[in-house]
Amino acid sequence: MRKQVSLNGNKLQLLIFGLSTLVFCLFVSSCFHVTDNHTIKVGILHSLTGTMAISERSVVDATNMAIDEINARGGVLGRKIEAVTIDGKSDWPTFARGAQSLIETEKVSVIFGCWTSASRKMVKPVVEKFDHLLFYPVQYEGLEDSPNIIYTGAAPNQQITPAVKWGVETHGKRVFLAGSDYVFPRAANMLIKRQLSVLGAELVGEYYLPLGDKNTDAMTNAITKSNADIIFNTINGDSNLSFFAQMSSKNIKTPVLSFSIAEDELIHLDMEIMVGHYSAWNYFQSLPTESNLHFVARFKEKYGDKRTTNASMEAGYLGVYLWAKAVEDANSTDPSTIRQWLKGASFDSPGGHVTISTINNHLWKPLYIGKIKEDGQFEIVWSQTKPIRPLPYPSYHSRQYWGDYLDSLYQGWGGKWSATATETTTANAEGPSAVKKIKQGGA
């Protein structure tokens, strides 16, 4: 059934008057160039709860600071940026649902988010399906370059590879690998093991914990028995609290070089047991440049003097500025358009000048190795200040090989990007190189 609407004479006159008024208002607006003041929505997708909140909350703060600074200068294209934040809850399917909600329901123009590679791996097919855009601010295992992701953290050759070489040459050739049991540590340690063979070093132990696991007793027992010269640590989240506490209680003096512990994580750790250990990052708060000093001062003014900055926060912060500049240059917020304007884009970040590779959407970045001090800051003991070219795929195997390797991890974990506690326990019990149902591949 159709409903037919008829207009009587009085209603018609009112309608004509209303239309005339609307036309007049539109004419006046065009004469005075009235600006469209609705906001540009952007998504922030990080863990505010769960095991990864210890690392991700501060990235949210740094991202919001960049947004507030840009808004204070007038916003982008004359419009303010409105951030819509979703808690990933340290749960990888929640990240995927969050990304889809931000794109479909909130209609955001870009997403800034993810920390673990497991969360990024879940978000990647979502942003690719909708031809959208994700800025990912964390160092990772590489073996990926998506046209829909801008990687503002480090690829392995910009962090892990130089740091492993420094660690072996500085502390010795007997190496223990300690990691969380998901895609980043597994893949990163595969690359490290290949490098150890080239350096003539020896793998004397390898042990993994499920993400969030606080039971580090067996791992630290294995370290004691290994007589290692150095430990390369890819444990993520609050499992590090238990790990270093156990190291101290068992009087293990082996130096640890971490790839996921920065200034903000140190706030939650006992500094007495952390002093003397190392981390490798592309930025430290202690960098003495004028740009960084201003960045740190602004952050402390906004969030409190006891707060610290770190590499992932800096990478999250600079990502907002890279996106905003591309929006201005393109005169558009369309993600597919912005991706083209981001190729080769540069920014003078707190950590130094960075440029997005036109080949793989990763940044050219410097690298620093820092030694933990009593005040929770890092003494820089080694650096490569000239930006390092990002090479996410090691050249000694084909992309097909790396793709097959990652697929073997995913399938071995039952269609997930992280192991269950049972799978981790079985893999550790079977030996340092064993992973239940997972083909590690040749070196």
C-alpha positions as CSV (number, residue, x, y, z in Angstrom):
1,M,0.0,0.0,0.0
2,R,1.2,3.5,-0.9
3,K,0.5,6.6,1.0
4,Q,-0.3,9.6,-1.1
5,V,0.2,13.1,0.2
6,S,-1.8,16.0,-1.0
7,L,-1.3,19.6,-0.2
8,N,-4.0,22.2,0.4
9,G,-3.7,25.9,-0.5
10,N,-2.5,27.1,2.9
11,K,0.1,24.4,3.3
12,L,1.4,25.1,-0.2
13,Q,1.9,28.7,0.6
14,L,3.8,27.8,3.8
15,L,5.9,25.4,1.8
16,I,6.8,28.0,-0.8
17,F,7.7,30.5,2.0
18,G,9.9,27.9,3.7
19,L,11.7,27.0,0.5
20,S,12.2,30.7,-0.3
21,T,13.7,31.2,3.2
22,L,16.0,28.2,2.8
23,V,17.3,29.5,-0.6
24,F,17.9,32.9,0.9
25,C,19.9,31.4,3.8
26,L,22.0,29.3,1.5
27,F,22.7,32.4,-0.6
28,V,23.8,34.4,2.5
29,S,26.0,31.5,3.6
30,S,27.7,31.2,0.3
31,C,28.4,35.0,0.2
32,F,30.1,34.9,3.6
33,H,31.9,31.6,2.9
34,V,30.6,29.9,6.1
35,T,32.9,27.0,7.0
36,D,31.6,23.4,7.5
37,N,32.4,22.9,11.2
38,H,31.7,19.2,11.6
39,T,34.6,17.2,12.9
40,I,36.9,14.7,11.3
41,K,36.6,11.4,13.1
42,V,39.7,9.3,13.7
43,G,39.8,6.0,15.5
44,I,42.2,5.0,18.4
45,L,42.3,1.2,18.9
46,H,44.5,0.1,21.8
47,S,44.3,-2.0,25.0
48,L,43.2,0.0,28.0
49,T,42.7,-3.2,30.0
50,G,44.4,-6.6,30.2
51,T,48.0,-7.6,30.0
52,M,49.0,-5.1,27.3
53,A,47.5,-2.1,29.0
54,I,50.8,-1.5,30.7
55,S,52.3,-0.6,27.3
56,E,49.3,0.7,25.3
57,R,47.7,3.3,27.5
58,S,50.6,5.7,27.1
59,V,50.4,5.4,23.3
60,V,46.8,6.5,23.5
61,D,47.9,9.5,25.6
62,A,50.6,10.5,23.0
63,T,48.2,10.0,20.2
64,N,45.6,12.3,21.9
65,M,48.3,14.9,22.6
66,A,49.1,15.1,18.9
67,I,45.4,15.5,18.1
68,D,45.0,18.2,20.8
69,E,48.0,20.1,19.4
70,I,46.7,20.0,15.9
71,N,43.2,21.1,17.0
72,A,44.7,24.0,19.0
73,R,46.2,25.2,15.7
74,G,42.9,25.1,13.9
75,G,42.5,21.4,13.1
76,V,42.7,20.0,9.6
77,L,41.0,21.5,6.6
78,G,39.4,24.0,9.0
79,R,37.8,21.2,11.0
80,K,38.6,19.8,14.4
81,I,39.7,16.2,14.8
82,E,37.5,14.0,17.0
83,A,39.0,10.9,18.5
84,V,36.9,7.8,19.0
85,T,38.7,5.3,21.3
86,I,37.9,1.6,21.5
87,D,39.5,-0.7,24.1
88,G,41.1,-3.7,22.5
89,K,41.1,-5.4,25.9
90,S,44.4,-7.3,25.1
91,D,42.1,-9.7,23.1
92,W,42.9,-10.0,19.4
93,P,39.3,-10.8,18.1
94,T,38.2,-7.7,20.0
95,F,40.7,-5.6,18.0
96,A,39.2,-6.9,14.7
97,R,35.6,-6.1,15.9
98,G,36.8,-2.7,17.1
99,A,38.4,-1.9,13.7
100,Q,35.2,-2.8,11.9
101,S,33.1,-0.8,14.2
102,L,35.3,2.3,13.8
103,I,35.1,2.0,10.0
104,E,31.5,1.0,9.5
105,T,29.7,2.6,12.5
106,E,31.8,5.5,13.5
107,K,32.9,6.4,10.0
108,V,36.4,7.3,11.0
109,S,38.9,8.5,8.4
110,V,41.9,6.6,9.8
111,I,42.8,4.2,12.7
112,F,45.7,4.7,15.0
113,G,46.3,1.5,16.9
114,C,47.5,-2.0,17.8
115,W,50.6,-3.1,19.8
116,T,51.1,-6.8,19.5
117,S,51.5,-8.4,16.1
118,A,48.6,-10.7,17.0
119,S,46.3,-7.7,17.2
120,R,47.7,-6.2,14.0
121,K,47.3,-9.4,12.2
122,M,43.6,-9.4,13.1
123,V,43.1,-5.8,12.1
124,K,45.0,-6.1,8.8
125,P,42.3,-8.0,6.8
126,V,39.7,-5.5,8.1
127,V,41.4,-2.4,6.9
128,E,42.2,-4.2,3.6
129,K,38.6,-5.3,3.1
130,F,37.3,-1.8,3.5
131,D,40.3,-0.2,1.7
132,H,41.0,1.8,4.8
133,L,44.1,3.0,6.7
134,L,45.9,1.9,9.9
135,F,48.9,3.6,11.5
136,Y,50.8,1.0,13.5
137,P,53.3,2.5,16.1
138,V,55.3,-0.5,17.4
139,Q,58.5,-2.3,16.4
140,Y,57.7,-5.8,15.1
141,E,58.9,-8.9,13.4
142,G,58.6,-7.7,9.8
143,L,57.6,-10.2,7.1
144,E,54.7,-7.9,6.1
145,D,54.0,-4.7,4.1
146,S,50.3,-3.8,3.5
147,P,49.2,-0.9,1.3
148,N,46.7,-0.2,4.0
149,I,49.1,0.1,6.9
150,I,51.7,2.7,7.7
151,Y,54.4,1.1,10.0
152,T,55.8,3.9,12.2
153,G,57.6,1.4,14.4
154,A,60.8,-0.5,13.4
155,A,61.3,-3.4,11.1
156,P,63.8,-6.1,12.4
157,N,66.7,-4.6,10.5
158,Q,66.1,-1.3,12.2
159,Q,66.1,-2.8,15.7
160,I,66.6,-6.5,16.3
161,T,69.4,-7.3,13.9
162,P,71.8,-4.5,14.9
163,A,71.1,-5.0,18.6
164,V,71.8,-8.8,18.4
165,K,75.1,-8.1,16.7
166,W,76.0,-5.6,19.4
167,G,74.9,-7.9,22.2
168,V,76.9,-10.9,21.0
169,E,80.0,-8.8,20.4
170,T,79.7,-7.0,23.7
171,H,78.6,-9.7,26.1
172,G,79.4,-13.1,24.6
173,K,78.2,-15.8,22.2
174,R,76.1,-18.0,24.5
175,V,72.6,-16.7,23.9
176,F,69.2,-17.4,25.6
177,L,65.9,-16.4,24.0
178,A,63.0,-15.5,26.3
179,G,59.7,-14.6,24.7
180,S,55.9,-14.5,24.9
181,D,54.3,-17.1,22.8
182,Y,52.7,-15.3,19.9
183,V,53.7,-14.3,16.4
184,F,56.2,-11.5,17.1
185,P,58.6,-13.4,19.5
186,R,58.4,-16.6,17.4
187,A,59.1,-14.9,14.1
188,A,61.7,-12.5,15.6
189,N,63.6,-15.4,17.3
190,M,63.6,-17.3,14.1
191,L,65.4,-14.4,12.5
192,I,67.8,-14.1,15.5
193,K,68.7,-17.8,15.3
194,R,69.6,-17.4,11.7
195,Q,71.8,-14.4,12.7
196,L,73.4,-16.3,15.5
197,S,74.7,-18.9,13.1
198,V,76.2,-16.2,10.9
199,L,77.9,-14.6,14.0
200,G,79.3,-17.9,15.2
201,A,77.2,-17.6,18.4
202,E,75.4,-20.5,20.2
203,L,71.8,-20.8,21.2
204,V,71.9,-22.3,24.7
205,G,68.2,-22.0,25.5
206,E,64.8,-20.8,24.3
207,Y,61.6,-20.5,26.4
208,Y,58.2,-19.0,25.8
209,L,55.3,-17.8,28.1
210,P,51.7,-17.4,27.1
211,L,50.8,-13.7,26.9
212,G,49.9,-12.5,30.4
213,D,51.4,-15.5,32.2
214,K,53.0,-14.6,35.5
215,N,54.6,-18.1,36.1
216,T,58.2,-17.5,35.1
217,D,59.8,-20.0,37.4
218,A,60.5,-22.7,34.8
219,M,61.8,-20.1,32.3
220,T,64.3,-18.6,34.9
221,N,65.4,-22.1,35.9
222,A,66.2,-22.8,32.3
223,I,68.2,-19.6,32.1
224,T,70.2,-20.6,35.3
225,K,71.1,-24.0,33.7
226,S,72.0,-22.5,30.3
227,N,75.0,-20.5,31.5
228,A,74.1,-17.8,29.0
229,D,76.2,-14.7,28.3
230,I,73.2,-12.6,27.3
231,I,69.4,-12.9,27.1
232,F,67.4,-11.5,24.3
233,N,64.0,-10.7,25.7
234,T,60.8,-10.5,23.5
235,I,58.4,-10.9,26.5
236,N,55.5,-8.5,26.1
237,G,53.1,-7.0,28.7
238,D,53.0,-7.5,32.5
239,S,54.7,-10.9,32.4
240,N,57.9,-8.9,32.5
241,L,57.2,-7.9,36.1
242,S,57.4,-11.6,37.1
243,F,60.3,-12.4,34.8
244,F,62.6,-9.8,36.2
245,A,61.5,-10.4,39.8
246,Q,62.4,-14.1,39.4
247,M,65.7,-13.2,37.8
248,S,66.6,-11.1,40.8
249,S,65.3,-13.6,43.5
250,K,67.5,-16.3,41.9
251,N,70.5,-14.0,41.7
252,I,70.8,-14.4,37.9
253,K,73.3,-11.7,36.8
254,T,73.1,-12.4,33.0
255,P,72.4,-9.1,31.2
256,V,69.1,-8.9,29.4
257,L,68.6,-6.9,26.2
258,S,64.8,-6.3,25.7
259,F,62.9,-5.4,22.6
260,S,59.7,-4.4,24.2
261,I,60.6,-2.7,27.5
262,A,60.9,1.1,27.4
263,E,60.6,4.0,29.9
264,D,56.9,3.6,30.5
265,E,57.2,-0.1,31.4
266,L,60.0,0.7,33.8
267,I,57.6,2.8,35.9
268,H,55.9,-0.5,36.8
269,L,59.1,-2.4,37.5
270,D,61.4,-2.5,40.5
271,M,64.3,-0.2,39.4
272,E,66.8,-1.8,41.8
273,I,66.6,-5.1,39.7
274,M,66.4,-3.3,36.3
275,V,69.5,-1.2,36.5
276,G,72.2,-2.4,34.2
277,H,70.0,-4.2,31.7
278,Y,69.4,-3.0,28.2
279,S,66.8,-2.1,25.6
280,A,67.0,-1.3,21.9
281,W,64.7,1.3,20.5
282,N,64.5,4.0,17.8
283,Y,63.8,6.7,20.4
284,F,64.6,7.3,24.1
285,Q,63.3,10.1,26.3
286,S,66.9,10.9,27.2
287,L,67.7,12.1,23.6
288,P,69.2,15.6,24.1
289,T,67.8,17.2,20.9
290,E,65.8,20.4,21.2
291,S,62.8,18.9,19.5
292,N,62.7,16.0,22.0
293,L,63.2,18.3,25.0
294,H,60.1,20.3,23.9
295,F,58.1,17.1,23.2
296,V,58.9,15.7,26.7
297,A,58.1,19.0,28.4
298,R,54.7,19.3,26.6
299,F,53.9,15.7,27.5
300,K,54.7,16.2,31.2
301,E,52.8,19.4,31.3
302,K,49.8,17.7,29.9
303,Y,49.9,14.4,31.8
304,G,52.0,15.0,34.9
305,D,55.7,15.4,35.7
306,K,56.1,11.7,36.7
307,R,55.1,10.5,33.3
308,T,57.7,9.4,30.7
309,T,57.9,9.2,27.0
310,N,59.0,6.2,24.9
311,A,59.6,5.0,21.3
312,S,56.1,3.6,20.7
313,M,54.5,6.8,22.1
314,E,56.7,8.9,19.8
315,A,55.8,6.7,16.9
316,G,52.1,7.1,17.7
317,Y,52.5,10.8,18.1
318,L,54.3,11.4,14.8
319,G,51.8,9.2,12.9
320,V,49.0,11.7,13.7
321,Y,51.1,14.5,12.2
322,L,52.0,12.5,9.1
323,W,48.3,11.8,8.5
324,A,47.2,15.4,9.2
325,K,49.8,16.8,6.8
326,A,48.7,14.3,4.0
327,V,45.0,15.3,4.6
328,E,45.9,19.0,4.2
329,D,48.0,18.3,1.1
330,A,45.4,16.1,-0.5
331,N,42.5,18.3,0.6
332,S,40.7,15.1,1.4
333,T,40.1,12.7,4.2
334,D,39.4,9.7,2.0
335,P,41.7,6.9,3.2
336,S,42.6,5.6,-0.3
337,T,43.5,9.1,-1.4
338,I,45.6,9.8,1.7
339,R,47.6,6.6,1.3
340,Q,49.0,8.0,-2.0
341,W,49.9,11.3,-0.4
342,L,51.7,9.5,2.4
343,K,54.3,7.9,0.1
344,G,57.6,9.6,0.7
345,A,56.1,11.9,3.3
346,S,58.5,13.3,6.0
347,F,58.3,14.7,9.5
348,D,60.7,16.2,11.9
349,S,59.8,14.0,14.9
350,P,61.1,14.2,18.5
351,G,63.4,11.3,17.6
352,G,64.7,12.9,14.4
353,H,63.7,13.3,10.8
354,V,61.6,10.4,9.5
355,T,60.4,9.5,6.0
356,I,57.9,6.9,4.8
357,S,59.3,4.5,2.3
358,T,57.6,4.7,-1.1
359,I,58.2,1.0,-1.4
360,N,56.8,-0.6,1.7
361,N,55.1,2.0,3.9
362,H,57.7,1.7,6.7
363,L,59.7,4.6,8.1
364,W,63.4,5.2,7.7
365,K,64.5,5.4,11.4
366,P,67.6,5.7,13.6
367,L,68.4,3.1,16.3
368,Y,69.7,3.4,19.9
369,I,70.7,0.9,22.5
370,G,70.3,2.1,26.1
371,K,71.4,0.9,29.5
372,I,68.9,1.3,32.3
373,K,69.8,3.8,35.0
374,E,68.6,4.2,38.5
375,D,66.3,7.1,37.6
376,G,64.4,4.9,35.1
377,Q,66.0,6.5,32.0
378,F,68.4,5.1,29.5
379,E,72.1,5.9,29.0
380,I,72.6,5.5,25.3
381,V,75.6,3.2,24.8
382,W,75.3,2.6,21.1
383,S,73.6,4.4,18.3
384,Q,73.0,4.6,14.5
385,T,71.7,8.1,14.1
386,K,71.6,8.0,10.3
387,P,68.2,6.7,9.4
388,I,68.2,3.0,8.5
389,R,66.4,1.9,5.4
390,P,63.4,-0.4,6.3
391,L,63.7,-3.9,5.0
392,P,60.8,-5.9,6.4
393,Y,61.6,-9.0,4.4
394,P,65.1,-10.6,4.9
395,S,66.5,-11.3,1.5
396,Y,67.8,-14.8,2.2
397,H,64.3,-16.3,1.7
398,S,61.5,-15.4,-0.7
399,R,58.3,-13.7,0.3
400,Q,56.5,-16.9,-0.5
401,Y,58.7,-18.7,2.0
402,W,58.0,-16.1,4.7
403,G,54.3,-16.2,4.0
404,D,54.3,-20.0,4.3
405,Y,56.2,-19.7,7.6
406,L,53.7,-17.3,9.1
407,D,50.9,-19.4,7.9
408,S,52.4,-22.4,9.6
409,L,52.4,-20.5,12.9
410,Y,48.8,-19.5,12.4
411,Q,47.6,-22.9,11.5
412,G,49.7,-24.5,14.2
413,W,48.0,-22.4,16.8
414,G,44.6,-23.5,15.5
415,G,43.8,-20.4,13.4
416,K,45.1,-17.9,15.9
417,W,48.1,-15.6,16.1
418,S,49.1,-16.7,19.6
419,A,49.5,-20.0,21.5
420,T,47.4,-21.3,24.3
421,A,49.0,-22.2,27.6
422,T,48.9,-25.9,26.7
423,E,50.6,-25.4,23.4
424,T,53.3,-23.3,25.0
425,T,53.9,-25.8,27.7
426,T,54.2,-28.6,25.2
427,A,56.6,-26.7,23.0
428,N,58.9,-25.8,25.9
429,A,58.8,-29.4,27.1
430,E,59.8,-30.8,23.7
431,G,62.9,-28.6,23.6
432,P,64.1,-25.1,22.8
433,S,63.4,-25.3,19.1
434,A,60.2,-27.2,19.2
435,V,56.8,-25.7,18.6
436,K,53.9,-28.0,18.7
437,K,52.4,-28.4,15.2
438,I,54.4,-25.5,14.0
439,K,57.0,-25.8,11.2
440,Q,59.9,-23.4,12.0
441,G,61.5,-23.6,8.6
442,G,65.2,-23.8,7.8
443,A,67.8,-21.2,8.6
